[in-house]
Amino acid sequence: MASKLSRTSTYTLNSGSKIPVIGLGVFKASESEASSAVEEAIKSGYRHVDTAVYYENQSAVAKAVLKTGVPRDQLFFTTKVHPTAISYEGAKDQVAKTLQEIGGVKYIDLMLIHAPYGGREKRLGAWKALTEAVEEGKIRSIGVSNYGVDHLNELEEYIQETDAKLGKGKGGVLSINQIELHPWLQRRDIIDWCKERGVLVQAWAPLAQSARWGDPLLKSIVQRTGKSEAQILLRWSLQKGFNPLPKSVTPARIKQNLDVFDFDLTDKEMAELETDEYDVHGWE
């Protein structure tokens, strides 16, 4: 499947919406850096940008998206509910403020609960608020980020119970779980849970924050393909069926990270990249 992908390929979410197979991440980028990176990325062929209220560059990203002149229906804009706003009222307010802040972007393609904070009642309250925003046409798809299996089971139970009481779809449709994911942090229990339910797994820090450059597992693949470590890790993610979100503010690297559709990792190489390490670089 992955060998047939191109930079214009998309995955179909449980919501029915289509999402580009690679997106640009802008975590830790200043407003000016994020703006420049987004413009460069869209010029290079990216059509998906992943930001968050927590990143404090959401407005700059939206303005950069609009500045490119690419038709809105060809772009995919993702943001997230701030970790401190995870509750029904908090998420509802966040949606309203985000729509005001992103102006001409008009609607949110995907909004995630950034992390499973606040306890069961607040998590499910935030989910309810996002579900209502979908019904109101403010958001196209919803999902979660940094959710483990226990959190996912909690949400699934709520969705099933709500659907049973109010009708199918009233509990919301889970489309995405965005987690840190790379060969040295494989999260197989979460991946299995999501695959069984058709939930797309997005990989943040798919490049392991550049901490594994020169790793012996990558060396022979670099020599065979002539590709960079970053390109190999992104190719691994795509061949796994994930949705990687590489972050860079460097024009050359932004372009290079999209140049991953002209080669394949062999079955042997994919097997060699199966590790049991638990190398966490971010949220745990």
N, C-alpha and C positions, 0 to 999 in steps of 0.2 A: 504493500500500500504506500509506504513512505517514498519508494523510488518514483512513484507517479506524481508526487507532490511538486508544486511549483510555487513561486513567490505569490501567485494570485490564488492559490488554493485556500479553501475554507473547511472548517468543521461545522457540522450542524448540531446545535445545542438541543437539549431537551425542550427548550422553549420554542424551538422551530427557527430561531434566528441563526444566522451564519456568522462565524468568527474567523478572521484570518489566522493561518496556522502559526505565524510568528508575530509577536507584538514588541514594541519598544517599552522598556521599563525606565522610569525616571526617578526612582528612589534616591534620596540624598543629592539630587541635582538642584542647584539654586534656580530661581525663576528665570534668570537670563540663560543659564546652561540648558535648562529644560526647553525653553523656547527655541534656542538654536538647534538643539538635538532633534526636536520634533520636526522642525522645518527640513532639516537635512534628511531625516528618516523618510518622511513622506516623499520628498524629492527622489529618494533612492528606491522607493517602491513599497515601503511599509504602509499598511492601512489600518493598523491597530496600535493605539497608545494606551498604556496602563499607568494611571496616576492614583492619587488618594488624597483625601482631605489632610491626613497626617503628614503628607510630603510637603505641604505648604507651597505647591507649585501648580495646583489644579487650574487656577485662572490663567496662568501663563501658558500652560499646555493647550487650553481651549482656544486662546487667542492665536497661538501658533498654528493650530489645526485650521482655523478659519482663514488665516493669512495665506495658506497654500493654494486656496482656490479650488481644491478637489471637492467635487460634489459631496454633500453631507451623507447621502445614502451609500457612498463608497468608503466611508470611514467608520471605524469602530472605536468608541470612547468608553473606557472603563475607569471607574473610581470606586472609592470604598468609604463606608461609614467609619468615622473616627473611633478608635478604641474607647474613648471616654464618652461617646454618645450612643453606646449600645443599650437601647431601651426603646419602647414604642415611641414615646414622645421625642427622644433624642434622634432616632433615625428619621422620623417624619420631618422634623425640623431640618435635619441634614439634607434631605432630598430637596426641600424648598430652597435652602440657601445655596446648594450646589447648582440648581437650575438657574438661579439668579446670577450666580457667579460666572457660569459658563456661557451665558447670554445666547449668542447666535448659534451655538451648537444645538440648542432647542430641546434635545432629549438625551437621556443617558442610555447607551447601548447595554451596559452591564454595570450593576452596582453590587458590591460584595460587603458582607459584614467582615471587618478587617481582622478580627481575632475573637475567639470565644470567651470574651470577658463578661463580667457582670452577673453571672449566675444564670440558671435556667430561665427564670421568668423574664429577665431583661433580654437575653439572647432571643427567645421566642417572640418577645414583644417587638424587637427590632425586625425580625423576619416578617412579622405580620404587617408592619409599616411598609416594608419593601414590597410585599405582595399587593397591598392596596395601591401603591404607586404604579405598579405594573398595570393594574386594572384601570387606573386613571390615565394611562398612556404616557406617563412621565419617564418610565424605565421600560426597556424591552426585555431584559433578562436579569435574573438575580442569582446570587450564589454566596459562597462563604470563602474565607481565607484562614489558613492555619488551623483548620478543624481536624481533630483526630477522630478515630472511629467512634468513641463514646459520644462526642459532640454530634457527629453525623447521625448516629442512631437516635439521639434525642430529637433532632430535627425531623428525621423521617417519621418517627412516631407521631409528632405533632401534625405533620402534613397529612398522614393517613387518617388520623382522628378527625381533623378539620374537614377533609374531603368527605369522610363518611357522614358527617353532620350537615354540611352545607352544600355539598356537591363537588364533583371532580374539578380540581384546579383551584379551589378556594383556599387550600392550604399553601398554595404557592408551588412553583416548579423549580426544583434545584438543578441548575445548569452547570455550575462550576465549583470546584474546590481548588483554591490556589495555595500551593505549599512549596516550601523549599525542597528542591529535588534535583539531584545530579547523581552520577555513578557512585559517589561515596556517601550518599544519603538517599536510599531507595524507597523507604516508606511503603514496603510491599503490602502491609495490611490495609493502609489507606487506599492504595492504588486498586487493590482487589475489590474493596467496598465500592469504589466509584465505578469501576468497569462493569460490575454486575448491574448497576443501575443506570448506565449510560451517562454518568456525570463526567464531564471533561475535566481532566486534571491539568491545571496550569502550573508551570514550573517557574517559580521566582528563584533568583540566584542560580540559574541553570549552568552558569560558568563557574560555580563554586567560589565566586568572588575572586577569581584569578589565583586562588591559593594552591592550585594543583598543576600550574604550568611546569613542565619538565617531568611530570609523573611518569614512571616507567610504563604504566598501562597505556599512555598516550604516545609514547616515543615511536614505536614501530608503525603506528597508524599515520602519524605525521610524516614519516619517511615514505610510506607507501603512497599516500594520497597527495602529498604536497600541500595539505591544508593545515590551518593553524589549530592549536589546541581548542580554541573557542569554537571554531567551525565543527570540529569533531564532536564536542560536547552537545552542540545544538543538533547535529545530525543524530546523535544517540537519542536525544529527547524526541525528535520527530519520529524516528523509527520505533520508538516505544508508544507512539500515539499521544504524546503529551503536547501541550501548547506552551512553548518556551517564551520567556519574556526577558531577553538579554538587555542589560542596561549599559549604555555607553554615551558619553557626550563628545567623543572624538569622531569626526566625520569619517575617517578611513575605517575605523572599527565598526561604525554603524553600517557602512556599506558591506564590509567583509562579513558581518554577522548574518546578512541576508543572502550571501553567496554560498548556500549550502544545499542546493538542489541539483547539482551536477555530479554527485558521487553518492555511493552507498557504503555503509559499514558492512563487512561480511558477517555471516553468522558466527564465525570464529571470533571476530573482533567484538561483536555484541556480547558474546559469552564471556570474553576476557574482561569486559567492563562490568560484569556482575560482581559486585563486592558486598561484603557484609559490614563494611565500616559504617560508623554513625557520626559523620563529620558535619556537625551543625555550625552554620555561619551566622545565623540570625535568630529569629523567634523560635522558642521551644515550647 
